[in-house]
Amino acid sequence: MTDSSSSLPGGTWTMGDLTVTRFGYGAMQLAGPGVMGPPADRDGALAVLREVVGLGITHIDTSDAYGPHVTNRLIREALHPYPEALHVVTKVGAHRDERGGWPPAREPENLRRAVRDNLEALGVDVLDLVNLRLGNAEGPQPGSLAEPFETLVELQRQGLIRHLGVSNATAEQVAEAQGIAPIVCVQNLYNLAYRQDDALIDRFAAQGVAYVPFFPLGGFTPLQSAALSAVAARLEASPMSVALAWLLQRSPNILLIPGTSKVAHLRENAAGAGLVLSGDDLDELEKIGG
């Protein structure tokens, strides 16, 4: 459910018993090039994380695969002991190889080790929310998630995880997960130009399930569209601000986790997402979706 009490754009949303700001922060970009190794500017990375809390953001998205281990350790160094209102969401189900790839790691022992690694790196006894990453770098792939998801349910019953979600999942996999145990969020690729999950978002809104788009600004290649540029020029705003604002207005259950390694850019994202788009703006932006 939404709550307009937060001063950040979009107010808040409740996932299970976790109330988070709809405008959150994704920590992937704090690692080095290719999401491998340490950041070039360690002090700058720590400053970004502290500014996240300073702005009132209560939702940080991370994974021990980022670096690997880099972003979680930075989060701990910058913010531990964590403010009571802050919730850190992580992902398991893939690891990093020596070439920087993201091969699947969804065998039960892989997942148990990943949960332990996240607990240790973040310095906590229980993880607020763990998303099971499915598919591969090309996107969601069909197939049952029963064995890996049941492993996470077992860890949840042991008290190591509070809430569960899925990432990079098909609609069928989401339904399968919901048949095994409650999920509080789904994290999939979605933005103005990539809208295959439109029906799924609407269904989740009715169920009270959060939808967290990754690559909300187009990923490693930023969104480019004549319609987006036209709306941005009319509003005297950046195209990225318009894209973030559109997501917040698209559905109340959409939570944003744009990433950056710069404090100034973090502030710009937070301010830009607060744009109010008119009906004409929205109609023009609808031309982009495909």
C-alpha positions as CSV (number, residue, x, y, z in Angstrom):
1,M,0.0,0.0,0.0
2,T,1.1,3.6,-0.7
3,D,1.6,6.4,1.8
4,S,2.3,10.0,0.8
5,S,4.0,10.9,4.1
6,S,7.5,10.5,2.7
7,S,9.1,13.7,1.3
8,L,10.6,11.7,-1.5
9,P,8.7,11.3,-4.8
10,G,6.1,8.6,-4.6
11,G,5.8,8.3,-0.9
12,T,6.2,4.8,0.5
13,W,5.1,1.2,-0.1
14,T,4.9,-1.7,2.3
15,M,6.4,-5.1,1.4
16,G,5.3,-7.6,4.1
17,D,6.2,-5.7,7.2
18,L,8.9,-3.6,5.4
19,T,7.8,0.0,4.7
20,V,10.2,1.5,2.2
21,T,10.3,4.7,0.1
22,R,9.2,4.1,-3.4
23,F,12.2,6.0,-4.6
24,G,15.1,3.7,-3.6
25,Y,18.7,3.2,-4.6
26,G,20.5,0.5,-6.5
27,A,24.1,-0.2,-5.4
28,M,25.4,-2.0,-8.5
29,Q,27.3,1.0,-9.9
30,L,29.4,1.3,-6.7
31,A,31.6,-1.6,-7.8
32,G,34.3,-1.1,-10.4
33,P,34.0,-1.3,-14.2
34,G,31.8,-4.2,-15.3
35,V,30.6,-4.5,-11.8
36,M,33.9,-6.1,-10.9
37,G,36.4,-5.0,-8.3
38,P,36.5,-2.0,-6.0
39,P,35.3,1.5,-7.0
40,A,37.8,4.0,-8.4
41,D,36.7,6.5,-5.8
42,R,36.1,4.6,-2.5
43,D,35.4,7.7,-0.5
44,G,32.9,8.9,-3.1
45,A,31.1,5.6,-3.0
46,L,30.8,5.8,0.8
47,A,29.6,9.4,0.5
48,V,26.8,8.3,-1.9
49,L,25.6,5.7,0.5
50,R,25.5,8.2,3.4
51,E,23.6,10.6,1.2
52,V,21.1,7.9,0.4
53,V,20.2,7.8,4.1
54,G,20.5,11.6,4.4
55,L,17.9,12.0,1.7
56,G,15.5,9.8,3.6
57,I,15.7,6.8,1.2
58,T,14.9,3.6,3.1
59,H,15.3,1.0,0.3
60,I,18.8,-0.1,-0.9
61,D,19.1,-2.9,-3.5
62,T,22.3,-4.9,-3.6
63,S,23.8,-8.3,-4.2
64,D,26.9,-10.0,-3.0
65,A,27.7,-10.8,-6.6
66,Y,28.4,-7.1,-7.2
67,G,32.1,-6.9,-7.1
68,P,31.8,-9.7,-6.0
69,H,31.4,-8.8,-2.3
70,V,32.3,-5.1,-2.9
71,T,29.0,-3.3,-2.6
72,N,27.8,-5.2,0.5
73,R,31.0,-4.4,2.3
74,L,30.8,-0.7,1.3
75,I,27.2,-0.6,2.6
76,R,28.3,-2.1,5.9
77,E,31.3,0.3,6.2
78,A,29.2,3.4,5.4
79,L,26.0,2.6,7.3
80,H,26.4,-0.1,9.9
81,P,24.8,-0.1,12.5
82,Y,21.8,0.5,10.1
83,P,19.1,3.0,10.9
84,E,15.9,1.1,12.0
85,A,13.9,2.4,9.0
86,L,16.5,1.3,6.4
87,H,15.9,-2.0,4.5
88,V,18.6,-3.7,2.4
89,V,17.3,-6.0,-0.3
90,T,19.7,-8.5,-1.9
91,K,19.7,-11.1,-4.6
92,V,21.0,-14.7,-4.9
93,G,21.1,-17.2,-7.8
94,A,24.1,-16.1,-9.8
95,H,27.8,-15.6,-9.2
96,R,30.7,-14.0,-11.0
97,D,33.3,-15.8,-13.1
98,E,36.8,-14.7,-13.9
99,R,35.7,-13.1,-17.1
100,G,33.0,-11.0,-15.4
101,G,30.1,-13.2,-16.4
102,W,27.0,-14.0,-14.4
103,P,26.6,-17.8,-14.5
104,P,23.7,-19.3,-12.6
105,A,24.3,-20.5,-9.1
106,R,21.0,-22.0,-8.0
107,E,21.9,-25.3,-6.5
108,P,20.8,-25.6,-2.9
109,E,24.3,-25.4,-1.5
110,N,25.0,-22.4,-3.8
111,L,22.0,-20.5,-2.3
112,R,22.9,-21.4,1.3
113,R,26.4,-20.2,0.8
114,A,25.1,-17.0,-0.9
115,V,22.8,-16.2,2.0
116,R,25.6,-16.8,4.5
117,D,27.9,-14.5,2.4
118,N,25.3,-11.7,2.3
119,L,24.7,-12.0,6.0
120,E,28.4,-11.8,6.8
121,A,29.2,-9.0,4.3
122,L,26.3,-6.8,5.4
123,G,26.9,-7.6,9.1
124,V,23.3,-8.7,9.9
125,D,21.7,-11.8,11.5
126,V,18.7,-11.8,9.1
127,L,18.3,-10.5,5.6
128,D,15.2,-8.2,5.1
129,L,14.4,-9.5,1.6
130,V,16.1,-11.9,-0.7
131,N,15.2,-12.1,-4.4
132,L,15.9,-15.3,-6.3
133,R,17.6,-14.4,-9.6
134,L,16.4,-16.5,-12.4
135,G,17.2,-16.7,-16.2
136,N,20.5,-15.4,-17.5
137,A,22.0,-12.2,-18.9
138,E,19.7,-12.6,-21.9
139,G,16.6,-12.3,-19.8
140,P,14.1,-14.7,-18.2
141,Q,14.2,-18.3,-19.3
142,P,11.4,-20.9,-18.9
143,G,11.6,-23.7,-16.4
144,S,10.6,-24.6,-12.8
145,L,12.0,-22.6,-9.9
146,A,10.7,-25.0,-7.3
147,E,14.0,-26.4,-6.0
148,P,15.9,-23.1,-5.6
149,F,12.8,-21.3,-4.3
150,E,12.1,-24.0,-1.8
151,T,15.7,-23.8,-0.6
152,L,15.1,-20.1,0.2
153,V,11.8,-20.9,1.9
154,E,13.7,-23.3,4.1
155,L,16.2,-20.6,5.0
156,Q,13.3,-18.2,5.7
157,R,11.9,-20.8,8.2
158,Q,15.3,-20.9,9.9
159,G,15.0,-17.2,10.5
160,L,17.7,-16.1,8.1
161,I,15.4,-14.3,5.7
162,R,12.3,-12.2,6.5
163,H,10.7,-11.9,3.0
164,L,11.1,-13.4,-0.5
165,G,10.9,-12.2,-4.0
166,V,11.9,-13.2,-7.5
167,S,14.0,-11.5,-10.2
168,N,14.3,-11.9,-14.0
169,A,11.3,-14.2,-13.9
170,T,8.6,-15.2,-16.3
171,A,4.9,-14.8,-15.4
172,E,4.7,-18.5,-15.0
173,Q,7.6,-18.6,-12.6
174,V,6.1,-15.9,-10.5
175,A,2.8,-17.9,-10.3
176,E,4.8,-21.0,-9.4
177,A,6.6,-19.1,-6.6
178,Q,3.4,-17.8,-5.2
179,G,2.1,-21.3,-5.1
180,I,5.0,-22.3,-2.8
181,A,5.2,-19.3,-0.5
182,P,4.3,-15.6,-0.3
183,I,6.4,-13.2,-2.3
184,V,6.5,-9.5,-1.6
185,C,8.2,-8.2,-4.8
186,V,9.2,-9.1,-8.3
187,Q,12.2,-7.4,-9.9
188,N,12.3,-7.5,-13.7
189,L,13.5,-5.5,-16.6
190,Y,11.0,-2.7,-17.3
191,N,11.1,0.9,-18.5
192,L,9.4,3.3,-20.9
193,A,10.8,1.4,-24.0
194,Y,10.6,-2.2,-22.6
195,R,7.1,-2.9,-21.3
196,Q,6.5,-6.6,-21.6
197,D,5.4,-6.8,-18.0
198,D,2.5,-4.3,-18.2
199,A,-0.2,-6.9,-17.5
200,L,1.9,-8.4,-14.7
201,I,2.4,-5.0,-13.0
202,D,-1.4,-4.4,-13.0
203,R,-2.0,-7.9,-11.5
204,F,0.6,-7.3,-8.8
205,A,-0.9,-3.9,-7.9
206,A,-4.2,-5.6,-7.2
207,Q,-2.4,-8.2,-5.1
208,G,-0.4,-5.7,-3.1
209,V,2.9,-7.0,-4.5
210,A,5.7,-4.6,-5.3
211,Y,7.2,-4.4,-8.8
212,V,10.8,-3.2,-8.9
213,P,12.1,-2.5,-12.5
214,F,15.8,-2.9,-13.0
215,F,17.4,-0.8,-15.7
216,P,14.6,1.8,-15.2
217,L,16.7,4.2,-17.4
218,G,17.5,1.8,-20.2
219,G,20.5,0.0,-18.7
220,F,24.0,0.3,-20.0
221,T,22.5,2.2,-23.1
222,P,20.4,5.0,-21.9
223,L,16.8,5.5,-23.2
224,Q,16.7,7.4,-26.4
225,S,13.4,8.5,-27.9
226,A,12.1,11.6,-29.8
227,A,8.9,11.5,-27.7
228,L,10.9,11.4,-24.5
229,S,13.1,14.2,-25.6
230,A,10.1,16.3,-26.6
231,V,8.4,15.9,-23.3
232,A,11.6,16.6,-21.4
233,A,12.2,19.8,-23.4
234,R,8.7,21.0,-22.8
235,L,9.1,20.4,-19.0
236,E,12.6,21.9,-19.0
237,A,13.8,18.6,-17.4
238,S,16.2,15.8,-18.4
239,P,14.9,12.8,-20.3
240,M,16.0,10.6,-17.4
241,S,13.9,12.6,-14.9
242,V,10.9,12.1,-17.2
243,A,11.5,8.4,-17.4
244,L,11.7,8.0,-13.6
245,A,8.6,10.2,-13.1
246,W,6.7,8.1,-15.6
247,L,7.5,4.9,-13.7
248,L,6.2,6.3,-10.4
249,Q,3.0,7.5,-12.1
250,R,2.6,4.2,-14.1
251,S,1.5,2.2,-11.0
252,P,1.5,2.8,-7.2
253,N,3.3,-0.6,-6.7
254,I,6.4,0.3,-8.8
255,L,9.5,1.0,-6.7
256,L,12.5,2.7,-8.2
257,I,16.1,1.7,-7.6
258,P,18.2,3.9,-10.0
259,G,21.9,3.6,-9.4
260,T,24.7,6.1,-9.5
261,S,28.2,6.5,-8.0
262,K,27.9,10.3,-7.7
263,V,26.2,12.3,-4.9
264,A,25.1,15.0,-7.3
265,H,23.5,12.5,-9.7
266,L,21.7,10.8,-6.8
267,R,20.2,14.2,-5.8
268,E,19.2,14.9,-9.4
269,N,17.5,11.5,-9.7
270,A,15.5,12.1,-6.5
271,A,14.4,15.5,-7.6
272,G,13.7,14.6,-11.2
273,A,11.5,11.7,-10.2
274,G,9.2,14.2,-8.5
275,L,8.1,15.7,-11.9
276,V,4.3,15.7,-12.4
277,L,3.4,14.5,-15.9
278,S,0.2,15.8,-17.4
279,G,-2.3,13.6,-19.4
280,D,-0.8,15.0,-22.6
281,D,2.7,14.1,-21.5
282,L,1.6,10.6,-20.6
283,D,-0.2,10.2,-24.0
284,E,2.9,11.2,-25.8
285,L,5.1,8.9,-23.8
286,E,2.7,6.0,-24.5
287,K,4.0,6.0,-28.1
288,I,7.4,4.7,-26.8
289,G,6.2,1.5,-25.2
290,G,6.8,-1.7,-27.1
